[in-house]
């Protein structure tokens, strides 16, 4: 069996949920607190954290807002985790070109 076949594919939704949960727990906040602030049901938030539900960008923004955490930081952490899982070096971050005024 090849090494690629032995690895279970990781899903982005699982890494997002894991990262959100790590941040919430690190802040000492409960699911109930975040669900109330983000205006999302407790059960749905729990499923997102467990990687069982694919959260929309609007929902992710609301959860990140409740955590006082920029969505870009969550996506960066997810990218790093995915690169580590895939055993690749992440691409360097390039500055965004500024539009001419």
C-alpha positions in Angstrom: 0.0 0.0 0.0 1.3 3.4 -0.9 1.8 6.1 1.8 -0.9 8.3 0.2 -3.5 5.6 0.4 -2.7 4.9 4.1 -3.6 8.5 5.1 -7.2 9.3 5.6 -8.0 12.5 3.7 -8.4 15.5 6.0 -11.4 17.8 5.4 -11.1 21.5 5.5 -14.3 21.6 7.6 -12.7 19.4 10.2 -9.6 21.6 10.4 -11.8 24.7 10.7 -13.9 23.2 13.4 -10.8 22.0 15.3 -9.2 25.5 15.0 -12.4 27.2 16.2 -12.7 24.9 19.2 -9.0 25.3 20.1 -9.5 29.1 20.1 -12.7 29.0 22.1 -11.3 26.7 24.7 -8.1 28.7 24.9 -10.2 31.8 25.6 -12.1 29.9 28.4 -15.4 30.4 26.6 -18.3 28.0 26.4 -20.2 26.8 23.4 -23.2 28.5 24.9 -21.5 31.9 25.1 -20.2 31.8 21.6 -23.5 30.5 20.1 -25.4 33.3 21.8 -23.0 36.0 20.7 -22.7 34.6 17.2 -26.5 34.1 17.0 -26.1 30.4 15.9 -27.8 27.5 17.6 -25.7 25.6 20.2 -26.2 22.3 18.3 -25.1 23.7 15.0 -22.0 25.4 16.5 -21.1 22.1 18.1 -21.4 20.3 14.8 -19.2 22.9 13.1 -16.6 22.5 15.8 -16.7 18.7 15.3 -16.3 19.1 11.6 -19.7 17.6 10.9 -21.2 20.7 9.2 -19.7 22.9 6.5 -20.1 26.5 7.8 -20.9 29.3 5.4 -18.5 32.3 5.2 -21.2 34.4 7.0 -21.4 31.9 9.8 -17.7 31.7 10.1 -17.5 35.5 10.3 -20.1 35.5 13.0 -18.3 32.8 15.1 -15.0 34.6 14.6 -16.6 37.9 15.7 -17.9 36.2 18.8 -14.3 35.0 19.5 -12.9 38.5 18.7 -10.7 36.8 16.1 -10.2 37.8 12.5 -11.4 35.1 10.1 -8.1 35.5 8.2 -6.3 34.2 11.3 -8.5 31.1 11.4 -7.9 30.5 7.7 -4.2 31.0 8.2 -4.1 28.4 11.0 -6.2 26.0 8.9 -3.8 26.5 6.0 -0.8 25.7 8.2 -2.5 22.6 9.6 -3.3 21.4 6.1 0.2 22.0 4.8 1.6 20.1 7.8 -0.8 17.2 7.2 0.2 17.1 3.5 3.8 17.4 4.5 4.4 20.4 2.2 5.8 23.8 2.8 3.2 26.5 2.7 3.5 29.2 0.0 5.0 32.4 1.3 2.5 35.2 2.0 2.6 37.8 -0.7 1.4 41.3 -0.2 -1.9 42.2 -1.8 -1.4 44.7 -4.6 -2.9 48.1 -3.6 -5.4 49.6 -6.1 -4.3 52.9 -7.6 -6.2 55.8 -6.0 
